[in-house]
């Protein structure tokens, strides 16, 4: 019998509370420097102290570097993804995973009473948690279903290998880039 209890746990157990928030007029270079310094893969973009968007490493790579734009001149507001997709820390991990899969995103901003609590990231859920295993898949009668592509597997281990190779692995950039 498998224990799928993790899916009903609240999002707040998995939140990364260490995040960067930068005003929208800041340059992409400023954000990249902070991301590198703090070891983060994204920044929240603020307007007068309130988060309104997000910029990821991928945004910088595709929307600035690949287009030959000057990161010293491009402002975060010019490349940010907006509106932010948020979730309450009280909702279940299952609800968060469903939202990520339905929106095709890897990060959710966790907000409580209009206060940004932190980020919930797919990487943290899939492999960044060193001390506990998180069950990500949708379960249908002992069949484990990939939340990204719908492929079916007979065990969480098979699904984990599939997600690593197909959705989080190094070749995902190549696959997505060539599809554009």
Secondary structure as a PSIPRED ss2 file (coil, helix, strand):
# PSIPRED VFORMAT (PSIPRED V4.0)

   1 X C   1.000  0.000  0.000
   2 X C   1.000  0.000  0.000
   3 X C   1.000  0.000  0.000
   4 X C   1.000  0.000  0.000
   5 X H   0.000  1.000  0.000
   6 X H   0.000  1.000  0.000
   7 X H   0.000  1.000  0.000
   8 X H   0.000  1.000  0.000
   9 X C   1.000  0.000  0.000
  10 X E   0.000  0.000  1.000
  11 X H   0.000  1.000  0.000
  12 X H   0.000  1.000  0.000
  13 X H   0.000  1.000  0.000
  14 X C   1.000  0.000  0.000
  15 X C   1.000  0.000  0.000
  16 X E   0.000  0.000  1.000
  17 X C   1.000  0.000  0.000
  18 X C   1.000  0.000  0.000
  19 X C   1.000  0.000  0.000
  20 X C   1.000  0.000  0.000
  21 X E   0.000  0.000  1.000
  22 X E   0.000  0.000  1.000
  23 X E   0.000  0.000  1.000
  24 X C   1.000  0.000  0.000
  25 X C   1.000  0.000  0.000
  26 X C   1.000  0.000  0.000
  27 X E   0.000  0.000  1.000
  28 X H   0.000  1.000  0.000
  29 X H   0.000  1.000  0.000
  30 X H   0.000  1.000  0.000
  31 X H   0.000  1.000  0.000
  32 X H   0.000  1.000  0.000
  33 X H   0.000  1.000  0.000
  34 X H   0.000  1.000  0.000
  35 X H   0.000  1.000  0.000
  36 X H   0.000  1.000  0.000
  37 X H   0.000  1.000  0.000
  38 X H   0.000  1.000  0.000
  39 X C   1.000  0.000  0.000
  40 X C   1.000  0.000  0.000
  41 X C   1.000  0.000  0.000
  42 X E   0.000  0.000  1.000
  43 X E   0.000  0.000  1.000
  44 X E   0.000  0.000  1.000
  45 X E   0.000  0.000  1.000
  46 X E   0.000  0.000  1.000
  47 X E   0.000  0.000  1.000
  48 X C   1.000  0.000  0.000
  49 X C   1.000  0.000  0.000
  50 X E   0.000  0.000  1.000
  51 X E   0.000  0.000  1.000
  52 X E   0.000  0.000  1.000
  53 X E   0.000  0.000  1.000
  54 X E   0.000  0.000  1.000
  55 X E   0.000  0.000  1.000
  56 X E   0.000  0.000  1.000
  57 X H   0.000  1.000  0.000
  58 X H   0.000  1.000  0.000
  59 X H   0.000  1.000  0.000
  60 X H   0.000  1.000  0.000
  61 X H   0.000  1.000  0.000
  62 X H   0.000  1.000  0.000
  63 X H   0.000  1.000  0.000
  64 X H   0.000  1.000  0.000
  65 X H   0.000  1.000  0.000
  66 X C   1.000  0.000  0.000
  67 X C   1.000  0.000  0.000
  68 X C   1.000  0.000  0.000
  69 X C   1.000  0.000  0.000
  70 X C   1.000  0.000  0.000
  71 X C   1.000  0.000  0.000
  72 X C   1.000  0.000  0.000
  73 X C   1.000  0.000  0.000
  74 X C   1.000  0.000  0.000
  75 X E   0.000  0.000  1.000
  76 X H   0.000  1.000  0.000
  77 X H   0.000  1.000  0.000
  78 X H   0.000  1.000  0.000
  79 X H   0.000  1.000  0.000
  80 X C   1.000  0.000  0.000
  81 X E   0.000  0.000  1.000
  82 X C   1.000  0.000  0.000
  83 X C   1.000  0.000  0.000
  84 X C   1.000  0.000  0.000
  85 X C   1.000  0.000  0.000
  86 X E   0.000  0.000  1.000
  87 X E   0.000  0.000  1.000
  88 X C   1.000  0.000  0.000
  89 X C   1.000  0.000  0.000
  90 X C   1.000  0.000  0.000
  91 X C   1.000  0.000  0.000
  92 X E   0.000  0.000  1.000
  93 X H   0.000  1.000  0.000
  94 X H   0.000  1.000  0.000
  95 X H   0.000  1.000  0.000
  96 X H   0.000  1.000  0.000
  97 X H   0.000  1.000  0.000
  98 X H   0.000  1.000  0.000
  99 X H   0.000  1.000  0.000
 100 X H   0.000  1.000  0.000
 101 X H   0.000  1.000  0.000
 102 X H   0.000  1.000  0.000
 103 X H   0.000  1.000  0.000
 104 X C   1.000  0.000  0.000
 105 X C   1.000  0.000  0.000
 106 X C   1.000  0.000  0.000
 107 X E   0.000  0.000  1.000
 108 X E   0.000  0.000  1.000
 109 X E   0.000  0.000  1.000
 110 X E   0.000  0.000  1.000
 111 X E   0.000  0.000  1.000
 112 X E   0.000  0.000  1.000
 113 X C   1.000  0.000  0.000
 114 X C   1.000  0.000  0.000
 115 X E   0.000  0.000  1.000
 116 X E   0.000  0.000  1.000
 117 X E   0.000  0.000  1.000
 118 X E   0.000  0.000  1.000
 119 X E   0.000  0.000  1.000
 120 X E   0.000  0.000  1.000
 121 X E   0.000  0.000  1.000
 122 X H   0.000  1.000  0.000
 123 X H   0.000  1.000  0.000
 124 X H   0.000  1.000  0.000
 125 X H   0.000  1.000  0.000
 126 X H   0.000  1.000  0.000
 127 X H   0.000  1.000  0.000
 128 X H   0.000  1.000  0.000
 129 X C   1.000  0.000  0.000
 130 X C   1.000  0.000  0.000
 131 X C   1.000  0.000  0.000
 132 X C   1.000  0.000  0.000
 133 X C   1.000  0.000  0.000
 134 X C   1.000  0.000  0.000
 135 X C   1.000  0.000  0.000
 136 X C   1.000  0.000  0.000
 137 X C   1.000  0.000  0.000
 138 X E   0.000  0.000  1.000
 139 X E   0.000  0.000  1.000
 140 X E   0.000  0.000  1.000
 141 X C   1.000  0.000  0.000
 142 X C   1.000  0.000  0.000
 143 X E   0.000  0.000  1.000
 144 X E   0.000  0.000  1.000
 145 X E   0.000  0.000  1.000
 146 X C   1.000  0.000  0.000
 147 X C   1.000  0.000  0.000
 148 X C   1.000  0.000  0.000
 149 X C   1.000  0.000  0.000
 150 X C   1.000  0.000  0.000
 151 X C   1.000  0.000  0.000
 152 X E   0.000  0.000  1.000
 153 X E   0.000  0.000  1.000
 154 X C   1.000  0.000  0.000
 155 X C   1.000  0.000  0.000
 156 X H   0.000  1.000  0.000
 157 X H   0.000  1.000  0.000
 158 X H   0.000  1.000  0.000
 159 X H   0.000  1.000  0.000
 160 X H   0.000  1.000  0.000
 161 X H   0.000  1.000  0.000
 162 X H   0.000  1.000  0.000
 163 X H   0.000  1.000  0.000
 164 X H   0.000  1.000  0.000
 165 X H   0.000  1.000  0.000
 166 X H   0.000  1.000  0.000
 167 X H   0.000  1.000  0.000
 168 X H   0.000  1.000  0.000
 169 X C   1.000  0.000  0.000
 170 X C   1.000  0.000  0.000
 171 X H   0.000  1.000  0.000
 172 X H   0.000  1.000  0.000
 173 X H   0.000  1.000  0.000
 174 X H   0.000  1.000  0.000
 175 X H   0.000  1.000  0.000
 176 X H   0.000  1.000  0.000
 177 X H   0.000  1.000  0.000
 178 X H   0.000  1.000  0.000
 179 X H   0.000  1.000  0.000
 180 X C   1.000  0.000  0.000
